[in-house]
Amino acid sequence: QVQLVESGGGLVQPGGSLRLSCEASVSISSSNVMGWYRQAPGKQRELVAAVTSGGHTNYAESVKGRFTISRDNARNTVYLQMNSLKPDDTAVYYCNARLLGAFNGNYWGQGTQVTVSS
């Protein structure tokens, strides 16, 4: 069973920074896509950023230039560095793994709350 454990959420003032981490219980070094999604109250879950096993990245327009996704395959961990946070970034952030091979499937973490407020 694949587990994704997120950490790093919390309360931050506008303009501040947070770094989210997502550790997988299996190796993420093989072909896959790791991503971060978010869901605000009353809204649909949306893609924030994704990174392939080849290092290609994709970002939502609303976070380009402020957020950076990265991965450490040796630690089976993907990160989301969030800078210049805005109140509109407030949401529950979910880690997602689309894996191929032995653990083929689409997996979600439990979510971590990010609140941007003064």
Accessible surface in RSA format (square Angstrom, percent):
REM  Atomic radii and reference values for relative SASA: ProtOr
REM  Chains: A
REM  Algorithm: Lee & Richards
REM  Probe-radius: 1.40
REM  Slices: 20
REM RES _ NUM      All-atoms   Total-Side   Main-Chain    Non-polar    All polar
REM                ABS   REL    ABS   REL    ABS   REL    ABS   REL    ABS   REL
RES GLN A   1   180.92 101.2 122.20  89.3  58.72 139.8  52.59 111.9 128.33  97.3
RES VAL A   2     8.93   5.9   0.69   0.6   8.24  19.9   0.69   0.6   8.24  22.4
RES GLN A   3   112.79  63.1 108.85  79.5   3.94   9.4  22.17  47.2  90.62  68.7
RES LEU A   4     8.76   4.9   0.43   0.3   8.32  20.9   0.43   0.3   8.32  22.4
RES VAL A   5    89.39  58.8  86.29  78.1   3.10   7.5  86.29  75.0   3.10   8.4
RES GLU A   6     9.07   5.2   0.00   0.0   9.07  21.6   0.00   0.0   9.07   7.4
RES SER A   7    60.75  51.3  55.91  74.6   4.84  11.1  41.28  87.9  19.47  27.3
RES GLY A   8    36.16  44.6   0.00   N/A  36.16  44.6  23.42  64.3  12.75  28.5
RES GLY A   9    29.31  36.1   0.00   N/A  29.31  36.1   2.72   7.5  26.59  59.5
RES GLY A  10    29.45  36.3   0.00   N/A  29.45  36.3  29.22  80.2   0.23   0.5
RES LEU A  11   132.67  73.9 100.06  71.6  32.61  82.0 100.06  70.3  32.61  87.8
RES VAL A  12    23.40  15.4  17.56  15.9   5.85  14.1  23.40  20.3   0.00   0.0
RES GLN A  13   121.56  68.0 119.61  87.4   1.95   4.6  31.59  67.2  89.97  68.2
RES PRO A  14    61.72  45.0  39.71  36.2  22.01  80.0  40.08  33.1  21.64 134.5
RES GLY A  15    56.81  70.1   0.00   N/A  56.81  70.1  30.30  83.1  26.52  59.4
RES GLY A  16    21.73  26.8   0.00   N/A  21.73  26.8  21.11  57.9   0.62   1.4
RES SER A  17    58.63  49.5  39.11  52.2  19.52  45.0  23.09  49.2  35.54  49.8
RES LEU A  18    34.30  19.1  29.29  21.0   5.01  12.6  34.30  24.1   0.00   0.0
RES ARG A  19   131.26  55.1 115.53  58.9  15.72  37.4  27.09  37.0 104.17  63.1
RES LEU A  20     0.00   0.0   0.00   0.0   0.00   0.0   0.00   0.0   0.00   0.0
RES SER A  21    23.74  20.1  23.74  31.7   0.00   0.0  12.29  26.2  11.45  16.0
RES CYS A  22     0.01   0.0   0.00   0.0   0.01   0.0   0.00   0.0   0.01   0.0
RES GLU A  23   101.79  58.4  99.64  75.4   2.15   5.1  18.70  36.2  83.09  67.8
RES ALA A  24     5.47   5.0   0.79   1.2   4.69  10.7   1.06   1.5   4.41  11.7
RES SER A  25    66.91  56.5  25.99  34.7  40.91  94.3  38.40  81.8  28.51  39.9
RES VAL A  26    18.16  12.0  11.83  10.7   6.33  15.3  18.16  15.8   0.00   0.0
RES SER A  27    65.62  55.4  52.26  69.7  13.36  30.8  43.73  93.1  21.88  30.7
RES ILE A  28     0.15   0.1   0.15   0.1   0.00   0.0   0.15   0.1   0.00   0.0
RES SER A  29    66.81  56.5  48.04  64.1  18.77  43.2  25.77  54.9  41.04  57.5
RES SER A  30    63.16  53.4  52.75  70.4  10.41  24.0  51.78 110.3  11.37  15.9
RES SER A  31    62.96  53.2  55.25  73.7   7.71  17.8  33.67  71.7  29.29  41.0
RES ASN A  32     8.08   5.6   0.08   0.1   8.00  19.3   4.77  11.5   3.31   3.2
RES VAL A  33    35.57  23.4  35.43  32.1   0.15   0.3  35.43  30.8   0.15   0.4
RES MET A  34     0.18   0.1   0.18   0.1   0.00   0.0   0.18   0.2   0.00   0.0
RES GLY A  35     1.85   2.3   0.00   N/A   1.85   2.3   1.61   4.4   0.24   0.5
RES TRP A  36     0.00   0.0   0.00   0.0   0.00   0.0   0.00   0.0   0.00   0.0
RES TYR A  37    43.81  20.5  43.81  24.9   0.00   0.0  20.91  15.7  22.89  28.2
RES ARG A  38    16.32   6.9  16.16   8.2   0.16   0.4   2.78   3.8  13.53   8.2
RES GLN A  39    64.23  35.9  60.29  44.1   3.93   9.4  11.17  23.8  53.05  40.2
RES ALA A  40    22.01  20.2  18.36  28.3   3.65   8.3  18.80  26.5   3.20   8.5
RES PRO A  41   122.87  89.5  94.72  86.3  28.14 102.3 107.05  88.4  15.82  98.3
RES GLY A  42    92.02 113.5   0.00   N/A  92.02 113.5  45.15 123.9  46.87 105.0
RES LYS A  43   143.41  70.0 130.28  79.9  13.13  31.3  81.45  73.3  61.95  66.0
RES GLN A  44   161.87  90.5 148.36 108.4  13.51  32.2  53.27 113.4 108.60  82.4
RES ARG A  45    91.20  38.3  65.26  33.3  25.94  61.8  23.51  32.1  67.68  41.0
RES GLU A  46    79.17  45.5  74.39  56.3   4.78  11.4  29.54  57.1  49.63  40.5
RES LEU A  47    53.13  29.6  43.57  31.2   9.56  24.0  43.57  30.6   9.56  25.7
RES VAL A  48     0.59   0.4   0.50   0.5   0.09   0.2   0.59   0.5   0.00   0.0
RES ALA A  49     0.00   0.0   0.00   0.0   0.00   0.0   0.00   0.0   0.00   0.0
RES ALA A  50     9.08   8.3   8.29  12.8   0.79   1.8   8.64  12.2   0.44   1.2
RES VAL A  51     4.72   3.1   4.54   4.1   0.18   0.4   4.72   4.1   0.00   0.0
RES THR A  52    43.27  30.8  43.27  43.9   0.00   0.0  42.62  57.3   0.64   1.0
RES SER A  53    42.60  36.0  20.30  27.1  22.30  51.4   5.17  11.0  37.42  52.4
RES GLY A  54    64.39  79.4   0.00   N/A  64.39  79.4  33.49  91.9  30.91  69.2
RES GLY A  55    46.55  57.4   0.00   N/A  46.55  57.4  25.87  71.0  20.68  46.3
RES HIS A  56   137.39  75.1 131.65  91.5   5.74  14.7  85.57  88.2  51.82  60.3
RES THR A  57    70.23  50.0  38.35  38.9  31.89  76.0  15.76  21.2  54.47  82.3
RES ASN A  58    83.35  57.5  80.14  77.4   3.21   7.7  24.66  59.3  58.69  56.7
RES TYR A  59    44.51  20.8  35.21  20.0   9.31  24.2  29.04  21.8  15.47  19.1
RES ALA A  60    25.30  23.3  14.40  22.2  10.90  24.8  25.20  35.5   0.10   0.3
RES GLU A  61   136.69  78.5 117.12  88.6  19.56  46.6  66.07 127.8  70.61  57.7
RES SER A  62    64.91  54.8  43.53  58.1  21.37  49.2  52.63 112.1  12.27  17.2
RES VAL A  63     0.10   0.1   0.10   0.1   0.00   0.0   0.10   0.1   0.00   0.0
RES LYS A  64   108.20  52.8  88.25  54.1  19.95  47.5  50.47  45.4  57.73  61.5
RES GLY A  65    88.10 108.6   0.00   N/A  88.10 108.6  43.96 120.6  44.14  98.9
RES ARG A  66    32.37  13.6  27.19  13.9   5.18  12.3  26.33  36.0   6.05   3.7
RES PHE A  67     6.72   3.4   0.00   0.0   6.72  17.5   0.00   0.0   6.72  19.2
RES THR A  68    73.46  52.2  72.65  73.6   0.81   1.9  43.72  58.7  29.74  45.0
RES ILE A  69     6.38   3.6   0.00   0.0   6.38  15.4   0.00   0.0   6.38  17.3
RES SER A  70    52.06  44.0  47.95  64.0   4.10   9.5  37.06  78.9  15.00  21.0
RES ARG A  71    43.50  18.3  16.09   8.2  27.41  65.3  16.59  22.7  26.91  16.3
RES ASP A  72    37.38  26.2  32.84  32.7   4.53  10.7  14.42  33.9  22.95  22.9
RES ASN A  73    56.37  38.9  44.99  43.5  11.38  27.4  15.56  37.4  40.81  39.4
RES ALA A  74    98.54  90.6  55.01  84.9  43.53  99.0  67.32  94.8  31.22  82.7
RES ARG A  75   158.34  66.5 146.73  74.8  11.60  27.6  44.41  60.7 113.93  69.0
RES ASN A  76    38.26  26.4  38.20  36.9   0.06   0.1   0.59   1.4  37.67  36.4
RES THR A  77    10.34   7.4  10.30  10.4   0.04   0.1   5.27   7.1   5.07   7.7
RES VAL A  78     0.00   0.0   0.00   0.0   0.00   0.0   0.00   0.0   0.00   0.0
RES TYR A  79    33.92  15.8  33.92  19.3   0.00   0.0  18.14  13.6  15.78  19.5
RES LEU A  80     0.00   0.0   0.00   0.0   0.00   0.0   0.00   0.0   0.00   0.0
RES GLN A  81    57.27  32.0  57.12  41.7   0.15   0.4  28.42  60.5  28.84  21.9
RES MET A  82     0.00   0.0   0.00   0.0   0.00   0.0   0.00   0.0   0.00   0.0
RES ASN A  83    58.67  40.5  58.67  56.7   0.00   0.0  15.80  38.0  42.88  41.4
RES SER A  84    58.89  49.8  54.08  72.2   4.81  11.1  18.78  40.0  40.11  56.2
RES LEU A  85     2.38   1.3   0.00   0.0   2.38   6.0   0.00   0.0   2.38   6.4
RES LYS A  86   102.50  50.0 101.89  62.5   0.61   1.4  55.12  49.6  47.38  50.5
RES PRO A  87    79.24  57.8  71.53  65.2   7.71  28.0  71.83  59.3   7.41  46.0
RES ASP A  88   127.60  89.4 107.05 106.6  20.54  48.6  31.57  74.3  96.02  95.8
RES ASP A  89     1.78   1.3   1.78   1.8   0.00   0.0   0.00   0.0   1.78   1.8
RES THR A  90    36.51  26.0  33.11  33.6   3.39   8.1  30.92  41.5   5.59   8.5
RES ALA A  91     1.67   1.5   1.04   1.6   0.63   1.4   1.67   2.4   0.00   0.0
RES VAL A  92    42.55  28.0  42.41  38.4   0.14   0.3  42.41  36.9   0.14   0.4
RES TYR A  93     0.00   0.0   0.00   0.0   0.00   0.0   0.00   0.0   0.00   0.0
RES TYR A  94    36.39  17.0  36.39  20.7   0.00   0.0   9.20   6.9  27.20  33.5
RES CYS A  95     0.00   0.0   0.00   0.0   0.00   0.0   0.00   0.0   0.00   0.0
RES ASN A  96     3.47   2.4   3.47   3.4   0.00   0.0   0.04   0.1   3.43   3.3
RES ALA A  97     0.37   0.3   0.37   0.6   0.00   0.0   0.37   0.5   0.00   0.0
RES ARG A  98   113.94  47.8 111.63  56.9   2.31   5.5  43.46  59.4  70.48  42.7
RES LEU A  99     8.66   4.8   5.33   3.8   3.32   8.4   5.33   3.7   3.32   8.9
RES LEU A 100   102.85  57.3  97.26  69.6   5.59  14.1  97.57  68.5   5.27  14.2
RES GLY A 101    59.40  73.3   0.00   N/A  59.40  73.3  41.42 113.7  17.99  40.3
RES ALA A 102   102.32  94.1  51.25  79.1  51.06 116.2  65.08  91.7  37.23  98.6
RES PHE A 103    86.08  43.1  81.98  50.8   4.10  10.7  85.77  52.0   0.32   0.9
RES ASN A 104   100.84  69.5  79.21  76.6  21.62  52.1  19.31  46.5  81.53  78.8
RES GLY A 105    27.14  33.5   0.00   N/A  27.14  33.5  25.76  70.7   1.38   3.1
RES ASN A 106    85.29  58.8  59.05  57.1  26.23  63.2  26.88  64.7  58.41  56.5
RES TYR A 107    46.30  21.6  43.55  24.8   2.74   7.1  29.69  22.3  16.61  20.5
RES TRP A 108   100.32  40.3  72.75  35.2  27.57  64.7  59.03  31.5  41.29  67.0
RES GLY A 109     9.08  11.2   0.00   N/A   9.08  11.2   1.80   4.9   7.29  16.3
RES GLN A 110   117.91  65.9  84.09  61.5  33.82  80.5  71.51 152.2  46.40  35.2
RES GLY A 111    13.74  16.9   0.00   N/A  13.74  16.9   0.46   1.3  13.28  29.8
RES THR A 112    19.49  13.9  14.64  14.8   4.85  11.6   7.32   9.8  12.17  18.4
RES GLN A 113    85.91  48.0  76.47  55.9   9.44  22.5  48.82 103.9  37.09  28.1
RES VAL A 114     0.00   0.0   0.00   0.0   0.00   0.0   0.00   0.0   0.00   0.0
RES THR A 115    42.55  30.3  42.55  43.1   0.00   0.0  30.99  41.6  11.56  17.5
RES VAL A 116     4.53   3.0   0.00   0.0   4.53  10.9   0.00   0.0   4.53  12.3
RES SER A 117    55.48  46.9  48.01  64.1   7.47  17.2  19.84  42.2  35.65  49.9
RES SER A 118   125.97 106.4  66.25  88.4  59.72 137.6  47.78 101.8  78.19 109.5
END  Absolute sums over single chains surface
CHAIN  1 A     6152.8       4591.1       1561.7       3150.7       3002.1
END  Absolute sums over all chains
TOTAL          6152.8       4591.1       1561.7       3150.7       3002.1
